[in-house]
Structure formats: structure tokens, C-alpha cells
Amino acid sequence: MIFDYLIFQRVKLREEHVFTFDYPYEEFTIYTEDKEKINALLFKPTTPSKGLIIYFHGNADNLQRWGQYAIDFTKLGYEILMMDYRGYGKSTGKPSEKLYYKDARTVWYWAKENIEFNKVVLFGRSLGSAMASNLAMEVNPDLLILETPFDELKGAMLPVVRRMFSFFSVKHVFPTKAHLSQVICPKMVLHGTNDRVVPLDSALKLKSVLADTDQFIIIPNAKHGNLRTFDLYHQKLSEVLN
């Protein structure tokens, strides 16, 4: 279905692909109940770890791209575990909203068995915000951080695309707001004013389900893919992850 290609802009990698980063990593294969393979990378800080961040990336590319952002978290003293969704990179299987939620739980339980940590943070980027917030409902992490999230998938669409969706039966919802309403841990949302992929007004709909103590950080002039180029982004991450 054409909408699947618009939503899941995945790039496959050969199984023998060797990731190239400027810092070390460990690579793992995590098996699902239905015998698919989830490819995951673990990055560690050079100092004693403050905790573990499980990172759910956006809807495009694969871990060769997203692994480059690990430094934003390892430099703050955290280990960071990143997974490629089904159909992305070296991960097998086909994209599925329901199975993505199950796979997030599989990765969580794998992390509990294989990584020692006293503190855990779930981080969701764009589409990954739906997976992170859904998992947070069940496991109640120490902190949930969402970068450029939407209220639900339709909220991230331009009006003309949204109208097209109304003529078809679309099986993907990714209701971040509904998930977030059931999350009780501290939360922080980061979004830019110039985001043309996920409009700020979609993210603002999440504010109604945030607690008074949660943070909603708006970064002036930031777009969908460049929040990390702004000092305010790193300042707020440093404050909440200290």
C-alpha cells in the first residue's frame, strides 16, 4: 500500500554491513516471539554510566544514520540502546504498528536481562514517540523524552494528505496522545517552531495530557531534523539527564 511507503521510509542494509561511527559500539541481534530479528546497537559513555536510554528513532533510514546521534547522550554519561524496527536496516520482517509495540517490549526485556542499569529513560523521536510512550505505559521508566512528536499519525500529515487518508482504510494510527495520557513518569517534550514534517500544533495537543511538573520545550526556529544544532536542545537534555 502506498501509504506504508510514505510512513515507513526504511532503508535496508545487508547482513554483513559494518556500521561506521567515530566512537565504539556493540551490535546485537534480538529475536522476537515470531522469530524475526531486531538489530540493535549499544553505545557506552567513557565515564561510569548514569543509566540506560532506550532510543526509538524516526520513520526514515536505519541505524547507520541514527547511531550518529548517540554522542548527544553518551557525553552526558548514559548508555544508549538503539533498535531498528522491522524492515529497517538489518532487522527482518515487515512494518506493523502492532508488532512495533511488541518489539519495543521485547527489546525492553532483553535490556533488563543483558544490561545492568539503575535508571532507565525512554526516548522517542518523531514516529518513535508512539513506541516510547506506548512502552512507558507498561514499564513506567524513570523518565520519558519525546522529540518532535505528533498527537497521532494524522496530525503529522499535511492537510491534502490527511484528506487522501479519509478515502482509504488506514490501519496505522500511532496515537501518541492516547498513550501519553496513561504514562505516570516525568515527561519532557521537545519541538521546533519551524517543523514542516510534524507541525507544532500537532505536538501542542499533547499538553493537555501532561502533568504540571512535565516540561514542554519549544525551540524557536528549529525544524524537524535539526533540533540538535540548537544550544537550547542540549541545555534542556543536560538539565533533565543530570
Protein Blocks (a to p, Z undefined) as FASTA:
>chain_A
ZZlmmmmmcddddfklccddfbdcdddddddfkopacdddddddfbdcfbdcdddddfeh
jfklmmmmmmmmmmnopacdddddehiajbgcjddfklmmmmmmmmmmmmmmmpccfbdc
dddehjlmmmmmmmmmmnopabdcdehiafblklmpcfklmmmmmmpccfbfopmklmmm
mpcbdcdddddfklckbgfklmmmmmmmpcfkbccdddehiafklmmmpfklmmmmmmmm
ZZ
